Amino acid sequence: MNQFDLGPPDPYDQHGSGHTELTDFDKLATNLAWFGAIVLVAIRFLLVDPARTTYGPLDEKLPGLTKLVFSPGYTASAALLMIFCAWYGRKMRRLYDSRSASNILFFGIVVAVLANGLLIYGLYAPAGGALDHLYDAGSR
């Protein structure tokens, strides 16, 4: 018996403290959450500052959304939430093999899709209306 051996299993253990292998969904959800966090941070560093200088103040088009999306706190909090969901979901699956692990991992996927979608929409929606004044001038 070494220092890491916990001894015989506890017959009163309700959660089944055995080590459970990850399913394919767990691996996919973890990879998607990590990929979403990496993409979110990459978009933040590559596109937010050029979009801020190109489009200028956008509060008349999307009030409040641009301040939220352009803030570094949005990127940091969304990326950390994705990473936490991936880590905690994997940990729950390995330790307890519960249905809650799948829910947490699914929530990580949802956060990854919504956070990246909101960032991309906040960046490029004002660009869609940037040429509206040319269409109005051509119709006169």
C-alpha positions in Angstrom: 0.0 0.0 0.0 1.5 3.4 -1.0 0.6 6.9 0.0 -1.9 7.2 -2.9 -3.8 4.0 -2.3 -7.1 4.9 -0.6 -7.8 1.4 0.6 -10.9 -0.7 0.1 -13.9 1.0 -1.5 -16.4 2.4 1.0 -19.7 0.4 0.8 -21.7 3.6 1.8 -20.2 5.7 -1.0 -23.2 6.9 -3.0 -21.3 8.7 -5.8 -19.1 5.8 -6.8 -15.7 7.3 -6.4 -14.1 5.1 -9.0 -12.3 6.6 -11.9 -14.6 6.9 -15.0 -13.3 7.2 -18.5 -14.4 10.1 -20.6 -17.0 9.6 -23.3 -16.7 10.9 -26.9 -19.1 13.7 -26.0 -17.0 14.7 -23.1 -13.9 15.0 -25.3 -15.8 16.9 -28.0 -17.3 19.3 -25.5 -14.0 19.9 -23.8 -12.3 20.5 -27.2 -15.0 22.9 -28.3 -14.9 24.9 -25.1 -11.2 25.2 -25.3 -11.3 26.1 -29.0 -14.0 28.6 -28.4 -11.9 30.3 -25.7 -8.9 30.4 -28.0 -10.9 31.8 -30.9 -12.5 34.4 -28.6 -9.2 35.6 -27.4 -7.7 35.6 -30.9 -10.6 37.6 -32.3 -10.2 40.1 -29.4 -6.5 40.7 -30.1 -6.7 40.6 -33.9 -10.0 42.4 -34.7 -11.4 44.5 -31.9 -8.8 47.4 -32.0 -9.0 47.7 -35.8 -12.8 47.6 -35.7 -12.8 50.3 -33.0 -10.7 52.6 -35.1 -12.4 51.8 -38.4 -16.1 52.1 -37.3 -15.6 54.7 -34.7 -18.3 55.1 -32.0 -21.1 52.7 -32.7 -23.5 53.5 -30.0 -26.1 54.9 -32.4 -26.3 51.6 -34.2 -26.0 49.1 -31.3 -26.3 51.0 -28.0 -24.5 49.2 -25.2 -23.5 46.1 -27.2 -20.3 47.6 -28.6 -19.2 48.7 -25.2 -19.8 45.2 -23.9 -18.1 43.5 -26.8 -15.1 45.8 -27.0 -14.4 45.6 -23.3 -11.6 43.2 -22.3 -13.7 42.0 -19.4 -16.2 40.4 -21.8 -13.4 38.4 -23.5 -11.8 37.4 -20.2 -15.0 36.4 -18.4 -16.4 34.4 -21.4 -13.1 32.6 -22.0 -12.7 31.8 -18.3 -16.3 30.5 -18.1 -15.7 28.2 -21.1 -12.4 26.9 -19.6 -14.1 26.4 -16.2 -17.0 24.4 -17.8 -14.6 22.2 -19.7 -12.4 21.5 -16.6 -15.3 21.0 -14.1 -17.3 18.9 -16.5 -14.3 16.6 -17.1 -13.6 16.4 -13.4 -17.2 15.6 -12.6 -17.3 12.9 -15.2 -14.1 11.3 -14.0 -15.1 11.4 -10.3 -18.8 10.9 -10.2 -20.0 9.9 -13.7 -23.1 12.0 -13.2 -25.6 13.5 -15.6 -24.6 16.9 -14.3 -21.2 16.5 -16.0 -22.9 16.3 -19.4 -25.0 19.3 -18.6 -22.0 21.4 -17.6 -20.1 20.3 -20.7 -23.1 21.1 -22.8 -23.3 24.5 -21.2 -19.6 25.0 -22.1 -20.5 24.4 -25.7 -23.4 26.8 -25.6 -21.3 29.5 -24.0 -18.6 29.1 -26.6 -21.0 29.4 -29.5 -23.0 32.4 -28.0 -19.9 34.3 -26.8 -18.1 34.0 -30.1 -21.4 34.7 -32.0 -22.0 37.9 -30.0 -18.5 39.1 -30.5 -18.6 38.6 -34.2 -22.0 40.1 -34.5 -20.9 43.1 -32.4 -17.9 43.5 -34.7 -19.5 43.2 -38.1 -23.1 44.2 -37.7 -22.2 47.9 -37.9 -20.1 47.2 -41.0 -23.3 46.0 -42.7 -24.9 49.4 -42.2 -21.7 51.4 -43.1 -22.7 51.7 -46.8 -26.4 52.5 -46.2 -25.8 56.2 -46.8 -24.5 55.4 -50.3 -27.6 53.5 -51.2 -29.7 56.4 -49.9 -27.7 58.9 -52.0 -28.0 56.7 -55.1 -31.8 56.5 -54.9 -32.3 60.3 -55.0 
